[in-house]
Amino acid sequence: MARAVPRGTLQHSKQNRALDQSRCQRNEFMNTFFNPRRMGICCKVASDSEVSQGGVVQDCGLHTTEDGRRLQVVVADMGLDTITIRCLDWDRDRFDIEFGLQNGTTYNSYLIFGEDKTALVDSSHEKFREYYMPVLKQELESRGRRLDYLIVSHTEPDHSGLTRDVVETYPGVQVIGSKVCIAFLDGLTHVQMDTRVVKGGDTVDLGGGHVVEFVIAPNLHWPDTMFSYDHASHIMFTCDAFGMHYCSGDPYDTDLKLLDDHYRFYYDCLMKPNARSVTTALRKVKDLPYQLIGNGHGPLLKYNVPEMVNRYQKWSEATATKSTSVLVLYSSDYGYSDRLSQTLARGITKADVPTEMMDLLSVDPQELVEAVGRSAAIVLMAYPSESSEAKASMGTLLSAVKSKQTVVIAESFGGNDEPVDQLCTAFLGAGLEPFMDPLRVKDVPNENVYQLFEECGTDLAQSLTQKDSIARKKTAMSGDVAKALARVSGGLYIVTAGLATSSGSAKGAMVASWVSQASFEPLGITISVAKDRAIESLMQVGDSFVLNCLGEGEYSHIMKHFLQRFPAGADRFEGIGWHIAENGSPVLDDAIANIECKVVSRMEAADHWVTYAEVTNGSVAKADQRTAVHRRKIANYY
């Protein structure tokens, strides 16, 4: 890790170049997991001076890349002396490892024109360099202003990718960020900057009442995150928090129904693994009279601010109050540590076990000790072996762990990982038993690797709550009710999902009986999917799958195969005949019929998602066979 090496050394320069190369490779391969976009979706591009309920949107030009993807920069007036410069990535189909995007995404930045000073809140993704920088220059020059401050909410490349460009274009600009943020920027930009480290409650006065107050909000979702609140406009700038990956010409949350699924999925993937940090941040801002939220992705929140903030509060409190939790330790901006750890955390939270995510390179020792004390298990991503910060945190960790805790150790593929076998030995010496063999990453992570990490996280969480889960099911209903509800019978099916046409792509399957036709026009079905099912990640809105119907009297071998408990990352289709459907998902050769579907919406139902899907195709392989029926004795179990 570059921060572990003295500045100005040859080794530091080599590590920086290696880190830059690693970051480029990582950004390319980040777009790899969950909900892959399989259908070409054309989104409505913002037109010149388009009028939304939020006001005039100025189109600064639509550009098409060599591979046909549309990039657009638009400017919108937000109110008192404030504008947003939004970079619309209409055709981006995946974002990081968490998201398959059906409606692209946006990168939002903001200009505040105080009476005396001007501040830019965040820049943009480097892919917009040749489009964003001229627009920024034009907006400043048209008002006869210079740029005085660049406020960096956090240093992930989609928000800070043009920091160096801004600093070089406006040499006098002062860069403002949290302590961790400024330390990260030093290793990212490799350029001299006038920087200012701010703490919670610090302010910068732009004049005319525009006093910007800073709120440190670590782990939302990086350790360096902070919010900024403008006391004049009552706008709170929150970067990733309260965002969503949804690209539209309307800069605001005008139609909440269009945004609901995107907002929730974004929260589940990025914020839920940090639910305790979310509740802490909400406590810090509860007395700020913000009326509009300028987020980092998607429509800005203007018309539904209380509703959307209350959702974060409700979701996070429900997660953070669980008695069993897992501590996930990673090294920020090192190899694939942050992304792989997020995937593990996503798998853990799917099983309704909360996580705390902490950066080994910047965590406060006392906070680490407290987090270890309230955790039932620990996930450790291998840290850079030359990092003195990580080694110090590791020493604190080993002194605080308890023998009853479980540990999972995984490689980060950072090029200089501390050997995982040595880490295992260290935990064994402290009295901890590893939950599984170390997770090893031998190449740039693909979908199969991310699937492995997520499933390992889910397996870990299920092992921690298994006894309580069984007890809850037994007491969920009276014996008579359980027997009566069991009389509701269903068919027997195998649901198969994933992009089978691509090597290295994630695939999944599950036995299903909670299936029903739900509509005529268009033809639609519903399937109930447990939240902690591995296949759940492959059945998000926009995903395709196949419903394979099993025939009476000839399903036992298939059922036996798919009912077994597969190890994390295992190929569910090994030893089973299958071929590829038109929608790209696997079809079982022994199915008497198959129905190709595309997920349209999902309804949350306690421990399951009720998934509604439109039927796009289907065929019958054995016309003389009927679908097998599943009957139960009690309804406490499947």
ABEGO torsion letter per residue (X at the ends): XAAABBBGBAAAAAAAAAAAAAAAAAAAAABABEGBBABBBBBBBBBBGBBBAAEBBBBAEBBBBAAGBBBBBBBBBAEBGBBBBBBBBAABABBEAABBBAAEBBBBBBBBBBAABBBBBEBBBAAAAAAAAAAAAAAAAAAGBBBABBBBABABAAAAAAAAAAAAABAABBBBBBAAAAAAAAAAAGBBBBBBBBBBGBBBBAEGGBBBBBBBBBGOABAABBBBBBAAAGBBBAEABGBBBBBBABABBABAAAAAAAAAAAAAAAAAAAAAAAAAAAAAAAABBBABBBBABEBBBAAAAAAAAAAAAAAAAAAAABABBBBBBBBBGBEAAAAAAAAAAAAAAAAGBBBBBBBAAABBAAAAAAAAAABABBBBBBBBAABAAAAAAAAAAAAABBAABBBBBBBAGAGABBBAAAAAAAAAAAGBBBABBBBBBABBBBAAAAAAAAAAAAAAAAAAAAAAAAAAAAAABBAAAAAAAAABBBBBBBBBBEBAABBGBBBBBBBBABBBBABAOBBBBBBBBBAABAAAAAABBGBBBBBBBBBBGAAAAAAAAAABBBBBGBBAABGBBBBBBAAGBBBBAABABBBBBBBABBBBBEABBBBBBBBABBBBABAABBBBBBBBABAABX
